[in-house]
Amino acid sequence: MNFGLVSFTSGLIQKQAVSEIIRCNEYTDQFGLSLTQEQALELVETRAYALNSNGRIEFGGGVIDKIIKEFCDSPYLYRQNYAHTLNDLTEIFYYYKNETMDMMTDDDLIKFMKTAFDGICQGSLELLAGRELYVMASNLRSGRPTEMAQRQMPDSEEDEDEQ
């Protein structure tokens, strides 16, 4: 096998992936969010790392553009944390894609992540990965319903009444 050809092909795929991510800026600009060329490259590298560390391979463009478009309207994303959060969401996605044993489609997993992130997790990646996705994956593997736990957020009015 000619390793020069593999390296050339890999570089071409990386450039294409970066271009696809940069094209998402046309959509995300309406929310005041965009990625630079360097941030897009870092996101592609995060994807490669996440795939490798989870023992996965992926053909085609992957899910980064789906994650970007699903999460860009989140009230918990802003310019200062946008690129970092996308990197974390990409790693979390591939980890839980494995943990769910591919029993959930990419789109369903991303939608679950977004609903939990904007809802019960209130923008916390730690709660998303460490609680909601963990419970969902565990439930899915054991044949139980995968809905988010119906935990109630403390209501400030109720807290005041108790005092």
Z-matrix of the N, CA and C atoms (Angstrom, degrees):
N
C 1 1.447
C 2 1.523 1 108.78
N 3 1.285 2 116.56 1 138.03
C 4 1.449 3 122.19 2 -179.65
C 5 1.533 4 109.40 3 -87.01
N 6 1.347 5 116.36 4 107.67
C 7 1.460 6 120.81 5 -176.92
C 8 1.524 7 112.28 6 -70.29
N 9 1.314 8 118.24 7 -23.47
C 10 1.463 9 121.32 8 175.46
C 11 1.516 10 110.90 9 -63.74
N 12 1.324 11 116.71 10 -38.93
C 13 1.455 12 121.98 11 178.30
C 14 1.530 13 110.55 12 -67.34
N 15 1.339 14 116.84 13 -41.09
C 16 1.464 15 121.14 14 178.49
C 17 1.520 16 109.93 15 -61.88
N 18 1.327 17 117.11 16 -44.26
C 19 1.458 18 121.83 17 179.65
C 20 1.526 19 110.90 18 -63.07
N 21 1.331 20 116.84 19 -43.18
C 22 1.462 21 121.80 20 178.71
C 23 1.521 22 110.51 21 -62.76
N 24 1.330 23 116.60 22 -45.36
C 25 1.457 24 121.75 23 -179.75
C 26 1.524 25 110.63 24 -64.16
N 27 1.324 26 116.66 25 -41.65
C 28 1.459 27 121.34 26 179.00
C 29 1.524 28 110.98 27 -62.19
N 30 1.313 29 116.91 28 -42.32
C 31 1.462 30 121.17 29 177.92
C 32 1.514 31 112.18 30 -64.25
N 33 1.324 32 116.41 31 -37.82
C 34 1.460 33 121.92 32 178.12
C 35 1.526 34 110.79 33 -65.83
N 36 1.324 35 116.40 34 -42.91
C 37 1.465 36 121.41 35 178.79
C 38 1.526 37 109.95 36 -63.78
N 39 1.335 38 116.36 37 -40.92
C 40 1.463 39 120.77 38 179.34
C 41 1.527 40 110.70 39 -63.18
N 42 1.329 41 117.46 40 -43.60
C 43 1.465 42 120.89 41 178.76
C 44 1.525 43 111.09 42 -63.25
N 45 1.324 44 116.29 43 -39.78
C 46 1.463 45 120.53 44 178.97
C 47 1.533 46 110.29 45 -64.88
N 48 1.327 47 116.85 46 -42.29
C 49 1.466 48 121.01 47 179.62
C 50 1.528 49 110.73 48 -63.65
N 51 1.324 50 117.27 49 -41.88
C 52 1.466 51 121.18 50 177.88
C 53 1.528 52 109.71 51 -62.36
N 54 1.326 53 117.27 52 -42.67
C 55 1.472 54 121.08 53 178.90
C 56 1.521 55 111.52 54 -61.61
N 57 1.333 56 117.22 55 -41.31
C 58 1.466 57 121.14 56 178.71
C 59 1.528 58 110.60 57 -62.69
N 60 1.316 59 116.71 58 -40.77
C 61 1.467 60 120.73 59 179.31
C 62 1.526 61 110.33 60 -66.48
N 63 1.316 62 117.22 61 -44.15
C 64 1.470 63 121.21 62 179.32
C 65 1.528 64 110.30 63 -62.06
N 66 1.325 65 117.80 64 -36.22
C 67 1.474 66 120.89 65 177.11
C 68 1.527 67 111.71 66 -62.36
N 69 1.319 68 117.52 67 -27.85
C 70 1.475 69 120.69 68 177.26
C 71 1.521 70 111.68 69 -63.23
N 72 1.336 71 117.23 70 -22.71
C 73 1.465 72 120.93 71 178.72
C 74 1.527 73 111.64 72 -58.11
N 75 1.338 74 117.02 73 -31.70
C 76 1.462 75 120.46 74 178.58
C 77 1.527 76 110.08 75 -58.16
N 78 1.323 77 117.03 76 -36.47
C 79 1.464 78 122.11 77 179.89
C 80 1.532 79 111.28 78 -83.02
N 81 1.321 80 116.94 79 -43.85
C 82 1.468 81 120.60 80 -173.17
C 83 1.528 82 113.58 81 -77.21
N 84 1.331 83 117.32 82 -16.61
C 85 1.471 84 120.45 83 178.30
C 86 1.526 85 111.78 84 -56.87
N 87 1.329 86 117.29 85 -32.24
C 88 1.466 87 120.07 86 -179.61
C 89 1.531 88 112.09 87 -64.79
N 90 1.333 89 116.58 88 -18.17
C 91 1.463 90 121.49 89 177.58
C 92 1.533 91 111.47 90 -102.91
N 93 1.331 92 115.61 91 8.01
C 94 1.462 93 120.51 92 179.13
C 95 1.520 94 113.44 93 75.90
N 96 1.333 95 116.64 94 20.11
C 97 1.464 96 121.18 95 -177.12
C 98 1.519 97 110.08 96 -121.52
N 99 1.318 98 115.89 97 137.93
C 100 1.462 99 120.79 98 173.92
C 101 1.522 100 108.63 99 -158.27
N 102 1.307 101 114.36 100 160.65
C 103 1.462 102 121.33 101 179.54
C 104 1.517 103 109.58 102 -114.25
N 105 1.316 104 116.02 103 143.67
C 106 1.458 105 121.14 104 173.53
C 107 1.529 106 108.49 105 -80.88
N 108 1.309 107 115.43 106 170.23
C 109 1.469 108 121.13 107 176.23
C 110 1.533 109 110.21 108 -57.76
N 111 1.323 110 116.65 109 -42.75
C 112 1.469 111 121.39 110 -179.09
C 113 1.528 112 111.20 111 -65.74
N 114 1.336 113 116.58 112 -41.51
C 115 1.465 114 120.15 113 178.61
C 116 1.526 115 111.26 114 -66.54
N 117 1.329 116 116.53 115 -37.32
C 118 1.463 117 120.48 116 177.49
C 119 1.527 118 110.42 117 -65.05
N 120 1.327 119 116.69 118 -41.62
C 121 1.460 120 120.85 119 177.31
C 122 1.527 121 110.49 120 -62.99
N 123 1.328 122 116.89 121 -42.07
C 124 1.466 123 120.74 122 177.79
C 125 1.534 124 110.85 123 -61.48
N 126 1.318 125 116.69 124 -37.90
C 127 1.461 126 121.07 125 178.43
C 128 1.527 127 111.15 126 -66.15
N 129 1.317 128 117.06 127 -39.49
C 130 1.469 129 121.24 128 176.08
C 131 1.527 130 109.79 129 -64.73
N 132 1.322 131 117.09 130 -40.29
C 133 1.469 132 120.72 131 177.84
C 134 1.529 133 111.20 132 -67.07
N 135 1.330 134 117.05 133 -37.26
C 136 1.469 135 120.76 134 175.95
C 137 1.518 136 109.99 135 -62.68
N 138 1.325 137 116.09 136 -42.40
C 139 1.467 138 120.59 137 177.93
C 140 1.528 139 110.47 138 -59.95
N 141 1.331 140 117.17 139 -46.04
C 142 1.465 141 121.06 140 179.85
C 143 1.525 142 110.56 141 -61.94
N 144 1.333 143 116.47 142 -42.60
C 145 1.465 144 121.06 143 177.96
C 146 1.527 145 110.68 144 -62.77
N 147 1.336 146 116.99 145 -46.47
C 148 1.468 147 121.36 146 -178.45
C 149 1.527 148 111.02 147 -63.53
N 150 1.317 149 116.92 148 -41.46
C 151 1.468 150 120.15 149 177.60
C 152 1.522 151 110.12 150 -62.12
N 153 1.322 152 116.29 151 -47.14
C 154 1.460 153 121.25 152 -178.58
C 155 1.525 154 111.76 153 -63.83
N 156 1.326 155 117.06 154 -46.47
C 157 1.466 156 119.89 155 -176.37
C 158 1.525 157 112.67 156 -70.45
N 159 1.325 158 117.36 157 -19.44
C 160 1.460 159 120.77 158 177.25
C 161 1.525 160 112.28 159 -102.86
N 162 1.338 161 116.21 160 7.95
C 163 1.459 162 120.64 161 176.87
C 164 1.514 163 113.33 162 64.94
N 165 1.308 164 116.91 163 36.15
C 166 1.462 165 121.32 164 -176.64
C 167 1.525 166 110.12 165 -115.45
N 168 1.310 167 114.83 166 155.44
C 169 1.459 168 121.38 167 168.74
C 170 1.519 169 106.29 168 -125.82
N 171 1.308 170 115.31 169 156.42
C 172 1.456 171 118.83 170 -177.71
C 173 1.512 172 108.37 171 -142.72
N 174 1.301 173 115.05 172 136.31
C 175 1.456 174 121.08 173 177.08
C 176 1.516 175 107.95 174 -106.66
N 177 1.305 176 116.88 175 141.61
C 178 1.453 177 119.33 176 179.84
C 179 1.513 178 111.37 177 90.20
N 180 1.316 179 114.79 178 -165.09
C 181 1.455 180 121.32 179 -172.55
C 182 1.503 181 116.19 180 -74.97
N 183 1.290 182 118.43 181 -13.96
C 184 1.451 183 119.03 182 -179.30
C 185 1.513 184 112.18 183 80.89
N 186 1.305 185 115.19 184 -162.97
C 187 1.459 186 120.65 185 -172.04
C 188 1.526 187 113.72 186 -112.89
N 189 1.306 188 117.72 187 1.85
C 190 1.463 189 119.16 188 -175.77
C 191 1.526 190 111.20 189 -57.10
N 192 1.331 191 117.35 190 -45.62
C 193 1.464 192 118.82 191 -179.17
C 194 1.525 193 111.58 192 -64.04
N 195 1.337 194 117.70 193 -33.28
C 196 1.470 195 120.54 194 176.71
C 197 1.522 196 110.77 195 -67.34
N 198 1.322 197 116.70 196 -41.62
C 199 1.466 198 120.68 197 177.93
C 200 1.527 199 109.58 198 -63.49
N 201 1.319 200 117.04 199 -45.20
C 202 1.466 201 121.31 200 179.79
C 203 1.523 202 110.52 201 -57.76
N 204 1.325 203 116.77 202 -51.22
C 205 1.468 204 120.40 203 -175.71
C 206 1.524 205 112.27 204 -68.97
N 207 1.314 206 117.92 205 -31.37
C 208 1.467 207 120.68 206 179.46
C 209 1.526 208 111.47 207 -73.92
N 210 1.311 209 117.37 208 -38.91
C 211 1.464 210 120.86 209 -172.35
C 212 1.529 211 114.70 210 -94.27
N 213 1.328 212 119.17 211 -12.58
C 214 1.472 213 120.11 212 -171.39
C 215 1.520 214 113.85 213 -63.99
N 216 1.330 215 118.23 214 -19.66
C 217 1.467 216 119.39 215 179.02
C 218 1.527 217 112.60 216 -96.59
N 219 1.313 218 116.84 217 9.99
C 220 1.459 219 120.70 218 -179.88
C 221 1.531 220 110.64 219 -66.43
N 222 1.323 221 116.98 220 136.32
C 223 1.465 222 118.85 221 176.70
C 224 1.532 223 112.77 222 -69.48
N 225 1.325 224 116.60 223 -8.54
C 226 1.469 225 120.76 224 -177.80
C 227 1.522 226 112.81 225 -98.77
N 228 1.333 227 117.18 226 2.52
C 229 1.462 228 120.64 227 177.19
C 230 1.518 229 109.34 228 -107.69
N 231 1.312 230 115.32 229 135.52
C 232 1.449 231 121.75 230 175.31
C 233 1.522 232 107.74 231 -145.43
N 234 1.292 233 117.19 232 169.47
C 235 1.475 234 121.42 233 -172.99
C 236 1.519 235 113.73 234 -49.11
N 237 1.325 236 116.20 235 -42.74
C 238 1.459 237 120.21 236 -173.15
C 239 1.529 238 113.07 237 -68.66
N 240 1.320 239 119.05 238 -28.11
C 241 1.468 240 119.91 239 -177.47
C 242 1.525 241 113.22 240 -113.20
N 243 1.310 242 117.67 241 1.08
C 244 1.466 243 122.15 242 -171.88
C 245 1.532 244 112.95 243 -59.10
N 246 1.309 245 118.05 244 -57.17
C 247 1.470 246 121.25 245 -176.63
C 248 1.527 247 110.87 246 -63.15
N 249 1.322 248 116.90 247 -44.79
C 250 1.466 249 120.98 248 -179.71
C 251 1.534 250 110.76 249 -61.79
N 252 1.322 251 116.61 250 -43.78
C 253 1.465 252 120.49 251 -179.61
C 254 1.522 253 110.88 252 -64.80
N 255 1.327 254 117.85 253 -40.73
C 256 1.469 255 120.28 254 177.93
C 257 1.525 256 111.28 255 -62.39
N 258 1.331 257 117.16 256 -39.49
C 259 1.463 258 120.15 257 176.72
C 260 1.526 259 110.38 258 -61.27
N 261 1.329 260 116.49 259 -46.42
C 262 1.467 261 120.31 260 179.24
C 263 1.522 262 111.52 261 -63.65
N 264 1.331 263 117.09 262 -43.41
C 265 1.469 264 120.40 263 179.62
C 266 1.524 265 111.43 264 -62.16
N 267 1.324 266 116.80 265 -36.40
C 268 1.465 267 120.78 266 178.40
C 269 1.523 268 110.50 267 -64.70
N 270 1.328 269 116.83 268 -45.94
C 271 1.469 270 119.95 269 177.55
C 272 1.522 271 111.27 270 -63.01
N 273 1.324 272 116.52 271 -43.90
C 274 1.466 273 121.12 272 179.67
C 275 1.518 274 110.22 273 -61.77
N 276 1.335 275 116.64 274 -43.08
C 277 1.463 276 120.41 275 -179.90
C 278 1.521 277 111.06 276 -56.53
N 279 1.318 278 118.38 277 -52.97
C 280 1.467 279 120.74 278 -175.82
C 281 1.526 280 111.93 279 -67.21
N 282 1.313 281 117.17 280 -34.64
C 283 1.465 282 119.79 281 176.85
C 284 1.533 283 110.09 282 -62.66
N 285 1.325 284 116.54 283 -47.28
C 286 1.467 285 119.02 284 -177.82
C 287 1.521 286 112.86 285 -79.27
N 288 1.308 287 117.60 286 -17.23
C 289 1.469 288 119.43 287 170.92
C 290 1.529 289 108.02 288 -63.61
N 291 1.327 290 116.49 289 -40.84
C 292 1.469 291 121.01 290 174.94
C 293 1.518 292 111.43 291 -68.30
N 294 1.330 293 116.88 292 -46.53
C 295 1.465 294 121.48 293 -176.27
C 296 1.527 295 112.47 294 -62.29
N 297 1.321 296 116.96 295 -27.72
C 298 1.465 297 120.38 296 177.42
C 299 1.525 298 111.39 297 -89.31
N 300 1.322 299 115.86 298 3.73
C 301 1.468 300 122.88 299 179.07
C 302 1.533 301 111.45 300 53.41
N 303 1.328 302 116.18 301 37.02
C 304 1.465 303 123.48 302 178.84
C 305 1.528 304 113.02 303 57.84
N 306 1.336 305 117.33 304 23.44
C 307 1.465 306 120.53 305 178.63
C 308 1.528 307 111.61 306 -83.26
N 309 1.309 308 116.81 307 -2.01
C 310 1.456 309 122.25 308 -179.90
C 311 1.520 310 107.55 309 -124.91
N 312 1.323 311 117.06 310 136.57
C 313 1.461 312 119.28 311 179.41
C 314 1.528 313 109.72 312 -68.15
N 315 1.327 314 115.59 313 160.37
C 316 1.465 315 120.43 314 177.05
C 317 1.527 316 110.34 315 -55.80
N 318 1.334 317 116.19 316 -48.17
C 319 1.459 318 120.48 317 -177.50
C 320 1.521 319 111.93 318 -62.01
N 321 1.328 320 117.37 319 -41.84
C 322 1.467 321 120.51 320 179.61
C 323 1.525 322 111.51 321 -66.10
N 324 1.321 323 116.67 322 -40.07
C 325 1.462 324 120.11 323 178.58
C 326 1.528 325 110.51 324 -65.20
N 327 1.319 326 116.80 325 -43.41
C 328 1.466 327 120.70 326 179.10
C 329 1.529 328 110.36 327 -63.65
N 330 1.320 329 117.43 328 -42.74
C 331 1.471 330 120.45 329 178.75
C 332 1.529 331 111.06 330 -63.57
N 333 1.336 332 116.65 331 -41.44
C 334 1.464 333 120.18 332 177.14
C 335 1.525 334 109.74 333 -60.92
N 336 1.338 335 116.11 334 -45.73
C 337 1.464 336 120.81 335 179.76
C 338 1.529 337 110.87 336 -58.72
N 339 1.324 338 116.65 337 -45.58
C 340 1.475 339 121.13 338 -177.88
C 341 1.523 340 110.95 339 -65.27
N 342 1.328 341 117.20 340 -44.88
C 343 1.460 342 120.91 341 -179.83
C 344 1.525 343 110.65 342 -60.63
N 345 1.319 344 116.54 343 -44.59
C 346 1.466 345 120.56 344 179.62
C 347 1.527 346 111.09 345 -68.54
N 348 1.327 347 117.26 346 -43.36
C 349 1.467 348 122.38 347 -178.65
C 350 1.527 349 111.00 348 -59.54
N 351 1.333 350 116.26 349 -48.69
C 352 1.463 351 120.63 350 -178.51
C 353 1.519 352 112.32 351 -77.97
N 354 1.328 353 116.73 352 -23.23
C 355 1.455 354 121.19 353 -176.56
C 356 1.508 355 112.59 354 -95.15
N 357 1.302 356 115.22 355 -108.09
C 358 1.463 357 122.32 356 -171.34
C 359 1.531 358 113.54 357 -60.52
N 360 1.332 359 117.68 358 -28.09
C 361 1.472 360 120.67 359 -179.11
C 362 1.526 361 112.53 360 -84.04
N 363 1.307 362 117.67 361 -16.21
C 364 1.466 363 123.54 362 179.99
C 365 1.527 364 112.49 363 47.15
N 366 1.336 365 115.85 364 45.35
C 367 1.455 366 120.97 365 176.22
C 368 1.514 367 115.53 366 84.71
N 369 1.321 368 118.22 367 5.09
C 370 1.464 369 121.15 368 -179.22
C 371 1.531 370 110.59 369 -88.06
N 372 1.321 371 115.67 370 115.61
C 373 1.466 372 120.34 371 176.63
C 374 1.522 373 110.69 372 -68.05
N 375 1.323 374 116.58 373 -31.89
C 376 1.465 375 120.73 374 179.15
C 377 1.525 376 111.00 375 -64.37
N 378 1.333 377 117.09 376 -44.83
C 379 1.468 378 120.20 377 177.46
C 380 1.522 379 111.08 378 -67.71
N 381 1.320 380 116.60 379 -37.78
C 382 1.457 381 120.64 380 179.31
C 383 1.520 382 110.81 381 -59.90
N 384 1.335 383 116.62 382 -53.71
C 385 1.464 384 120.70 383 -176.41
C 386 1.518 385 112.50 384 -77.37
N 387 1.318 386 116.46 385 -40.63
C 388 1.459 387 120.34 386 -172.02
C 389 1.505 388 115.71 387 -84.50
N 390 1.334 389 116.76 388 -16.75
C 391 1.455 390 118.19 389 -179.18
C 392 1.526 391 111.96 390 -126.89
N 393 1.327 392 118.05 391 -64.76
C 394 1.465 393 120.46 392 -171.54
C 395 1.528 394 112.64 393 -64.00
N 396 1.324 395 117.18 394 -49.80
C 397 1.462 396 119.38 395 -179.72
C 398 1.524 397 111.36 396 -70.76
N 399 1.315 398 117.17 397 -34.59
C 400 1.464 399 121.15 398 177.51
C 401 1.529 400 110.20 399 -60.96
N 402 1.332 401 116.60 400 -48.78
C 403 1.469 402 121.21 401 -179.85
C 404 1.525 403 110.22 402 -64.97
N 405 1.337 404 116.86 403 -43.63
C 406 1.463 405 120.64 404 179.96
C 407 1.522 406 111.04 405 -60.36
N 408 1.322 407 117.91 406 -46.50
C 409 1.466 408 121.44 407 -179.17
C 410 1.519 409 110.85 408 -64.52
N 411 1.313 410 116.46 409 -41.51
C 412 1.465 411 120.88 410 177.89
C 413 1.526 412 110.64 411 -62.07
N 414 1.323 413 116.25 412 -44.95
C 415 1.468 414 120.36 413 177.93
C 416 1.519 415 111.45 414 -62.85
N 417 1.306 416 117.27 415 -42.91
C 418 1.461 417 121.65 416 -179.08
C 419 1.525 418 111.11 417 -62.31
N 420 1.325 419 116.62 418 -44.48
C 421 1.466 420 120.58 419 -179.94
C 422 1.523 421 112.07 420 -65.61
N 423 1.341 422 117.23 421 -30.22
C 424 1.465 423 119.28 422 -178.25
C 425 1.523 424 112.98 423 -99.24
N 426 1.326 425 116.92 424 9.24
C 427 1.456 426 120.21 425 173.78
C 428 1.516 427 115.05 426 80.53
N 429 1.322 428 117.48 427 13.44
C 430 1.464 429 120.75 428 177.78
C 431 1.529 430 109.49 429 -92.39
N 432 1.335 431 117.18 430 163.82
C 433 1.473 432 119.85 431 178.15
C 434 1.531 433 110.81 432 -59.39
N 435 1.322 434 115.60 433 145.96
C 436 1.465 435 120.57 434 -175.32
C 437 1.517 436 113.47 435 -99.87
N 438 1.315 437 118.42 436 5.03
C 439 1.462 438 119.63 437 -179.27
C 440 1.519 439 109.84 438 -59.59
N 441 1.325 440 114.16 439 154.17
C 442 1.457 441 119.17 440 176.54
C 443 1.515 442 108.88 441 -63.18
N 444 1.289 443 115.09 442 144.93
C 445 1.458 444 119.82 443 177.30
C 446 1.522 445 108.52 444 -58.34
N 447 1.285 446 115.97 445 139.15
C 448 1.463 447 120.51 446 -177.80
C 449 1.524 448 110.59 447 -83.64
N 450 1.310 449 115.72 448 51.54
C 451 1.457 450 120.30 449 177.40
C 452 1.520 451 108.58 450 -73.95
N 453 1.280 452 114.69 451 140.90
C 454 1.461 453 119.92 452 179.13
C 455 1.523 454 109.20 453 -93.65
N 456 1.292 455 115.54 454 136.51
C 457 1.455 456 120.35 455 173.23
C 458 1.525 457 106.42 456 -77.32
N 459 1.313 458 118.60 457 139.83
C 460 1.460 459 119.20 458 178.89
C 461 1.524 460 109.93 459 -59.19
N 462 1.304 461 115.66 460 130.98
C 463 1.455 462 121.53 461 179.98
C 464 1.521 463 108.03 462 -91.57
N 465 1.302 464 117.30 463 126.02
C 466 1.465 465 120.66 464 -174.48
C 467 1.529 466 111.80 465 -61.43
N 468 1.338 467 118.16 466 -33.20
C 469 1.459 468 120.24 467 179.22
C 470 1.520 469 110.79 468 -66.89
N 471 1.331 470 116.96 469 -41.94
C 472 1.457 471 120.65 470 179.34
C 473 1.520 472 110.62 471 -64.78
N 474 1.334 473 116.56 472 -37.73
C 475 1.458 474 120.84 473 179.22
C 476 1.528 475 110.54 474 -63.48
N 477 1.336 476 116.73 475 -39.27
C 478 1.458 477 120.42 476 179.99
C 479 1.523 478 111.10 477 -67.10
N 480 1.359 479 117.37 478 -37.82
C 481 1.457 480 121.55 479 179.77
C 482 1.515 481 111.75 480 -64.19
N 483 1.315 482 116.73 481 -33.75
C 484 1.454 483 121.23 482 -177.33
C 485 1.520 484 111.80 483 -73.08
N 486 1.321 485 117.86 484 -23.20
C 487 1.468 486 121.21 485 -175.56
C 488 1.485 487 112.89 486 -80.29
